[in-house]
Amino acid sequence: MIPIAAIADTQKHPKIISGKMTLALTLYSLTFMRFAMRVHPRNMLLFACHGVNAAAQLTQGCRYLKYRYGMKPEQGE
């Protein structure tokens, strides 16, 4: 259910995104993707689940950076 929630969050306004939590969840998913490939037998379901979550978190991270540090409209226009 985590990947579904992560994908649903990509439709919400970027002002509610936590940069620290997005980074933590991205690293968490990348770590477990590596773990899923290292165990024997390989756990492809775990890999796919965390792959989707990592992609969603990277999307959120880009949205966060664009919202927080991107070009802002000029004041007074």
C-alpha distances in whole Angstrom, upper triangle without the diagonal:
4,6,5,6,9,10,11,12,15,17,18,21,21,23,20,19,20,21,21,18,17,19,18,14,16,18,16,14,17,18,16,16,20,20,18,21,23,23,25,23,21,17,16,13,12,14,13,9,11,13,11,10,14,15,13,14,18,18,17,20,22,22,22,26,27,27,28,31,31,34,35,37,41,41,44,43
4,5,5,6,9,10,11,13,15,16,19,19,21,18,16,16,18,18,14,13,15,14,10,12,15,12,11,14,16,14,14,18,18,17,20,22,22,24,23,21,17,16,13,12,13,12,8,9,11,9,7,11,12,10,11,14,15,14,16,19,19,19,22,24,24,25,27,28,31,32,34,38,39,42,41
4,5,5,6,9,10,11,14,15,18,18,21,18,16,17,18,18,15,13,15,15,11,12,15,13,10,13,15,14,13,17,18,16,19,22,22,24,23,20,17,15,12,11,12,10,7,7,9,6,5,9,9,7,9,12,12,12,15,17,17,18,21,22,23,24,26,27,30,31,33,37,38,41,40
4,5,5,6,9,10,12,14,17,18,20,18,16,18,19,20,17,15,18,18,14,15,18,16,14,17,19,17,17,21,21,20,22,25,25,27,26,23,20,18,15,14,15,13,10,11,12,9,8,12,12,9,12,15,14,14,17,19,18,19,22,23,23,25,27,27,30,31,33,36,38,40,39
4,5,5,6,9,11,11,15,15,17,14,13,15,17,18,14,13,16,16,13,14,17,16,14,17,19,18,18,22,22,21,24,27,27,29,28,25,22,20,17,16,17,15,12,13,14,11,9,12,13,9,11,14,13,12,15,17,16,17,20,21,21,22,25,26,28,29,31,34,35,38,37
4,5,5,7,10,10,13,13,16,13,11,13,14,15,12,10,13,13,10,11,14,13,12,15,17,16,16,20,21,20,22,25,26,28,27,24,21,19,17,16,16,14,11,11,12,9,6,9,9,6,7,10,10,9,12,14,13,14,17,18,18,20,22,22,26,26,29,32,33,36,35
4,5,5,8,10,13,13,16,15,13,15,16,18,15,13,16,16,13,13,17,16,14,17,19,18,18,21,23,21,23,26,27,29,28,25,22,20,18,17,17,14,12,12,12,8,8,10,9,6,8,11,9,9,13,14,13,15,18,18,18,20,23,22,25,26,28,32,33,35,34
4,5,6,8,11,13,15,13,13,15,17,19,16,14,18,18,15,16,20,19,17,20,22,21,21,25,26,24,27,30,30,32,31,28,25,23,20,20,20,17,15,15,16,12,11,14,13,9,11,14,12,11,14,16,14,15,19,19,18,21,23,23,25,26,27,31,32,34,33
4,5,5,9,9,12,10,9,12,14,16,13,11,15,16,13,14,18,18,16,19,22,21,21,24,26,25,27,30,31,33,33,29,26,24,22,21,21,19,16,16,16,13,11,13,12,9,9,12,10,8,12,13,11,12,16,16,15,17,20,20,23,23,25,28,29,32,31
4,6,8,8,12,11,9,12,14,16,14,12,15,17,14,14,18,18,17,19,22,22,21,24,26,25,27,30,31,34,33,30,27,25,23,22,21,19,17,16,16,13,11,12,11,7,9,10,7,6,10,11,8,10,14,13,13,16,18,18,20,21,23,26,27,30,29
4,7,9,12,11,11,15,16,19,17,15,18,20,18,18,22,22,20,23,26,25,25,28,30,29,31,33,34,37,36,33,30,27,25,25,24,22,20,19,19,16,15,16,14,11,12,14,11,10,13,13,10,13,16,15,14,17,19,19,21,20,22,26,27,29,27
4,6,9,8,9,12,15,17,16,14,18,19,17,18,22,22,21,23,26,26,26,29,31,30,32,35,36,38,38,34,31,30,27,26,26,24,21,21,21,18,16,18,16,13,13,15,12,10,13,14,10,11,15,14,12,15,18,18,20,19,21,24,25,27,26
4,6,6,8,12,14,17,16,14,18,20,19,19,23,23,23,25,28,28,28,31,33,32,34,37,38,41,40,37,34,32,30,29,28,26,24,23,23,20,19,19,18,15,14,16,13,10,13,13,9,10,13,12,10,12,15,15,17,16,17,21,21,23,22
4,5,5,9,10,14,13,12,15,17,16,17,20,21,21,23,25,26,26,29,31,31,33,35,36,39,39,36,33,31,29,28,27,25,23,22,22,19,17,17,16,13,12,13,11,8,10,10,6,6,9,9,6,9,12,12,14,14,16,19,20,23,22
4,6,8,10,13,14,13,16,18,18,19,21,23,23,25,27,28,28,31,33,33,35,37,38,42,41,38,36,34,32,30,30,28,26,25,25,22,20,20,19,16,15,16,14,11,12,12,9,8,10,11,7,8,12,13,15,13,16,19,19,22,21
4,6,9,12,11,11,14,16,16,17,20,20,21,23,25,26,27,29,30,31,33,35,36,39,39,36,33,32,30,28,28,27,24,22,23,21,18,19,18,15,14,15,14,10,12,14,11,9,12,13,10,11,15,16,18,17,20,22,22,25,25
4,6,9,8,8,11,13,12,13,16,17,17,19,22,22,23,26,27,28,30,32,33,36,36,33,30,29,27,25,25,24,21,19,20,18,15,15,15,12,10,12,11,7,8,10,8,6,10,11,10,10,13,15,18,17,20,23,24,27,27
4,6,5,6,9,10,11,12,14,15,16,18,20,21,22,25,26,27,29,30,32,35,35,32,30,29,27,25,24,24,21,19,20,19,16,15,16,14,11,12,13,9,9,12,11,8,11,13,12,11,14,16,19,19,22,25,25,29,29
4,6,5,6,9,10,11,12,14,15,17,18,20,21,23,24,26,28,29,31,34,35,31,29,28,27,24,24,24,21,19,19,19,15,14,15,13,10,11,12,9,7,10,10,7,8,11,11,10,12,14,18,18,22,24,25,29,29
4,5,5,6,9,10,11,12,14,16,17,18,20,21,23,24,26,27,29,32,33,30,28,28,27,24,23,23,21,18,19,19,16,14,16,15,11,12,14,11,9,13,13,10,12,15,15,13,15,18,21,22,25,28,29,32,32
4,5,5,6,8,10,10,12,14,15,16,18,20,21,22,25,26,27,30,31,28,26,25,24,21,21,21,18,16,17,17,13,12,15,13,9,12,13,10,10,13,14,11,13,16,16,15,17,20,23,24,27,30,30,34,34
4,5,5,6,9,10,11,12,14,15,16,19,20,21,23,25,26,29,30,27,24,23,22,19,19,19,16,14,14,14,10,9,11,9,6,8,10,7,6,10,11,9,11,14,14,14,16,18,21,22,25,28,29,33,33
4,6,5,6,9,10,11,12,14,15,17,18,20,22,23,25,28,29,26,24,23,23,20,18,19,17,14,15,15,12,10,12,11,8,8,11,9,7,11,12,11,11,15,16,15,16,18,22,23,27,30,31,34,34
4,5,5,6,9,10,11,12,14,16,16,18,20,21,23,26,27,24,22,22,21,18,17,18,16,13,15,15,12,10,13,13,9,11,14,12,11,14,16,14,15,18,19,18,20,22,25,27,30,33,34,37,37
4,5,5,6,9,10,11,12,14,15,16,19,20,21,25,25,22,20,19,18,15,15,15,13,10,11,12,8,7,11,10,7,9,12,11,10,14,15,14,16,19,19,19,21,22,26,27,30,34,35,38,38
4,5,5,6,9,10,11,13,14,15,17,19,20,24,24,21,19,18,18,15,13,14,12,9,10,10,8,5,8,9,6,7,10,10,9,12,14,13,14,17,18,18,20,21,25,26,30,33,34,38,37
4,5,5,6,9,10,11,12,14,16,17,19,22,23,20,18,18,18,15,14,15,14,10,11,13,10,8,11,12,9,10,14,13,12,15,17,16,17,20,21,21,22,23,27,29,32,35,37,40,40
4,6,5,6,9,10,11,12,15,15,17,20,21,18,16,17,16,12,12,14,12,9,11,12,10,8,12,13,10,12,15,15,14,17,19,18,19,22,23,23,24,26,30,31,35,38,39,42,42
4,5,5,6,9,10,10,13,14,16,19,19,16,14,14,13,10,9,10,9,5,7,9,7,5,9,10,9,11,13,14,14,16,18,18,20,22,23,24,25,26,30,31,35,38,39,43,42
4,6,5,6,9,10,11,13,15,18,19,15,14,14,14,11,9,11,11,7,7,10,9,7,10,12,10,11,14,15,14,17,19,19,20,22,24,24,25,26,30,32,35,38,40,43,43
4,5,5,6,9,10,11,13,16,17,14,13,14,15,11,10,13,12,9,10,13,12,10,13,15,14,14,18,18,17,20,22,22,22,25,27,27,27,29,33,35,38,41,43,46,45
4,5,5,6,9,10,11,14,15,12,10,11,11,8,7,10,10,7,9,12,11,10,13,15,14,15,18,19,19,21,23,23,24,27,28,29,30,31,35,36,40,43,44,48,47
4,5,5,7,9,11,14,14,10,9,9,10,7,5,8,9,6,7,10,10,9,12,14,14,14,17,19,18,21,23,23,24,26,28,29,29,30,34,36,39,42,44,47,47
4,5,5,6,9,12,13,10,10,11,13,10,8,11,12,10,10,14,14,12,15,17,17,17,20,21,20,22,25,25,26,28,30,30,31,32,36,38,41,44,46,49,49
4,5,5,6,10,11,9,9,10,12,9,8,12,13,10,12,15,15,14,17,19,18,19,22,23,23,25,28,28,28,31,33,33,33,35,38,40,44,47,48,52,51
4,6,6,9,9,6,5,7,8,6,5,9,10,9,10,14,14,14,16,18,18,19,22,23,23,26,28,28,29,32,33,34,35,35,39,41,44,47,49,52,52
4,6,8,8,5,7,7,10,9,7,11,13,12,12,15,16,15,17,20,20,20,23,25,25,26,29,30,30,32,34,35,35,36,40,42,45,48,50,54,53
4,7,8,7,9,11,13,12,10,14,16,14,15,18,19,18,20,23,23,23,26,27,27,29,31,32,32,35,37,37,37,38,42,44,47,50,52,56,55
4,6,5,7,10,12,11,11,15,16,15,16,19,20,19,22,24,24,25,28,29,29,31,33,34,34,37,39,39,40,41,44,46,50,53,55,58,57
3,5,8,11,13,13,13,16,18,18,19,22,22,22,25,27,27,28,31,32,32,34,36,37,38,40,42,42,43,44,47,49,53,56,58,61,60
4,6,9,12,12,12,15,17,17,18,21,22,22,24,26,27,28,30,32,32,34,36,37,38,40,42,42,43,44,48,50,53,56,58,61,60
4,6,9,9,9,11,13,14,14,17,18,19,20,23,23,24,27,28,29,30,33,33,34,36,38,39,40,40,44,46,49,52,54,57,56
4,6,6,6,9,10,11,12,15,16,16,18,20,21,22,24,26,27,29,30,31,33,35,36,37,38,39,42,44,47,50,52,55,54
4,5,5,6,8,10,10,12,14,15,16,18,20,20,22,24,25,27,28,30,31,33,34,35,36,37,40,42,45,48,50,53,52
4,5,5,6,9,10,11,12,14,15,17,18,20,21,23,24,26,27,28,30,32,33,34,36,36,39,41,44,47,49,52,51
4,6,5,6,8,10,11,12,14,15,16,18,20,21,22,24,26,26,28,30,31,32,34,34,38,39,42,46,47,50,49
4,6,5,6,9,10,10,12,14,15,16,18,20,20,22,24,25,26,28,30,31,32,32,36,38,41,44,46,49,48
4,5,5,6,9,10,11,12,14,15,17,18,20,21,23,24,26,27,29,30,31,31,35,36,39,43,44,47,46
4,5,5,6,9,10,11,12,14,16,17,18,20,21,22,24,26,27,28,30,30,34,35,38,41,43,46,45
4,5,5,6,8,10,10,12,14,15,16,18,20,20,22,24,25,26,27,28,32,33,36,40,41,44,43
4,5,5,6,9,10,11,12,14,15,17,18,20,21,23,24,25,26,27,30,32,35,38,40,43,42
4,5,5,6,9,10,11,12,14,16,17,18,20,21,23,24,26,26,29,30,33,37,38,41,40
4,5,5,6,9,10,10,12,14,15,16,18,20,21,22,24,24,28,29,32,35,37,40,39
4,5,5,6,8,10,10,12,14,15,16,18,20,21,22,22,26,28,31,34,36,39,38
4,5,5,6,9,10,11,12,14,15,17,18,20,21,21,24,26,29,32,34,37,36
4,5,5,6,9,10,11,12,14,15,16,18,20,20,23,24,27,31,32,35,34
4,5,5,6,9,10,10,12,14,15,16,18,18,22,23,26,29,31,34,33
4,5,5,6,9,10,11,12,14,15,16,16,20,22,25,28,30,33,32
4,5,5,6,9,10,11,12,14,15,15,18,20,22,26,28,31,30
4,5,5,6,9,10,10,12,14,14,17,19,21,25,26,29,28
4,5,5,6,9,10,10,12,13,16,18,21,24,26,29,28
4,5,5,6,8,10,10,10,14,16,19,22,24,27,26
4,6,5,6,8,10,9,13,14,17,20,22,25,24
4,5,5,6,8,9,13,13,17,20,21,24,24
4,5,5,5,7,10,12,16,18,20,24,23
4,6,6,4,8,10,13,16,18,21,20
4,6,6,8,8,11,15,16,19,19
4,6,9,9,12,15,16,20,20
4,7,8,12,14,16,20,19
4,6,10,12,15,18,17
4,7,9,12,15,14
4,6,9,12,11
4,6,9,8
4,6,6
4,6
4
